């Protein structure tokens, strides 16, 4: 049997092995499920969360970063749940993503609810190594009734995303009827997720966010993507000369 000697510097031999990366973007998006919602107990409109999600996609696809943090990948998929919200969500996303970055953004409208079936569909899609490592799921309010179901759905998505080293961001709007503290142990939601983004102080061009993850807490500003100018309307044809 042939023997080969492969020497290495002594410090390298005794150093602890590097821990595998666990973030799509450090202190912003961990592998697994991240919930986008409002501050505990405060209403947070879907429109505000959708604007943050569109800026997230635009920044990742265009600049390769998540609100100031470098990202490990640039592609993104935006999934709109429900039978009716797809066209409107697609138009809003197209208005926020710069034209030069649009090729790196995928969109899908799925007549489904947030739950195990969606987790299985994501499992199949993320099995493709060329599939985007960021997935935004918009429309959780269309299929979730109760904190227990939300926790179960998030846990299923977290398992799938973690296995495939991807981040799935789920929008969870809070109305006066369903205001809850997703970080409270009583809900079971935070234990099921890998991070929670609490969005607040939403203005026309910016918002603030607190990200609570299993390693700690980080805060950052969110510049909201400006609406891209559409094509100019064609000029009226000249009147025919007499």
FENUR-V694224 format. One record per backbone hydrogen bond with DSSP energy under -0.5 kcal/mol. NH is the residue of the N-H (numbers start at 0). CO is the residue of the C=O. If there is no record, write none. Layout:
<<NH & CO> <NH & CO>>
This chain:
<<5 & 3> <6 & 4> <11 & 8> <12 & 8> <12 & 9> <13 & 9> <14 & 10> <23 & 28> <24 & 28> <25 & 69> <27 & 24> <28 & 24> <30 & 21> <31 & 165> <33 & 167> <34 & 194> <35 & 169> <36 & 34> <36 & 196> <38 & 198> <40 & 179> <41 & 38> <43 & 173> <48 & 44> <49 & 45> <50 & 46> <51 & 47> <52 & 48> <53 & 49> <54 & 50> <55 & 51> <56 & 52> <57 & 53> <58 & 54> <59 & 55> <60 & 56> <61 & 57> <62 & 58> <63 & 58> <63 & 59> <64 & 58> <65 & 68> <66 & 64> <68 & 65> <70 & 63> <71 & 23> <75 & 103> <76 & 133> <77 & 105> <78 & 76> <78 & 135> <79 & 77> <79 & 107> <80 & 78> <80 & 137> <81 & 109> <81 & 111> <88 & 84> <89 & 85> <90 & 86> <91 & 87> <92 & 88> <93 & 89> <94 & 90> <95 & 91> <95 & 92> <96 & 92> <100 & 97> <101 & 97> <101 & 98> <103 & 100> <104 & 101> <105 & 75> <107 & 77> <109 & 79> <109 & 107> <111 & 109> <114 & 112> <118 & 114> <119 & 115> <120 & 116> <121 & 117> <122 & 118> <123 & 119> <124 & 120> <125 & 121> <126 & 122> <127 & 124> <128 & 126> <130 & 127> <134 & 166> <135 & 76> <136 & 134> <136 & 168> <137 & 78> <137 & 135> <139 & 170> <141 & 138> <142 & 139> <143 & 139> <144 & 142> <149 & 145> <150 & 146> <151 & 147> <152 & 148> <153 & 149> <154 & 150> <155 & 151> <156 & 152> <157 & 153> <158 & 154> <159 & 155> <160 & 156> <161 & 157> <162 & 158> <163 & 159> <164 & 161> <165 & 160> <166 & 132> <167 & 31> <168 & 134> <168 & 166> <169 & 33> <169 & 167> <170 & 136> <170 & 168> <171 & 35> <173 & 43> <174 & 172> <178 & 174> <181 & 179> <183 & 180> <186 & 183> <187 & 183> <189 & 181> <191 & 187> <191 & 188> <192 & 188> <193 & 32> <194 & 32> <195 & 211> <196 & 34> <197 & 195> <197 & 209> <198 & 36> <198 & 196> <199 & 207> <202 & 205> <206 & 221> <207 & 199> <208 & 219> <209 & 197> <210 & 217> <211 & 195> <211 & 209> <212 & 210> <212 & 215> <213 & 193> <215 & 212> <217 & 210> <219 & 208> <221 & 206> <222 & 220> <223 & 204> <223 & 221> <227 & 94>>
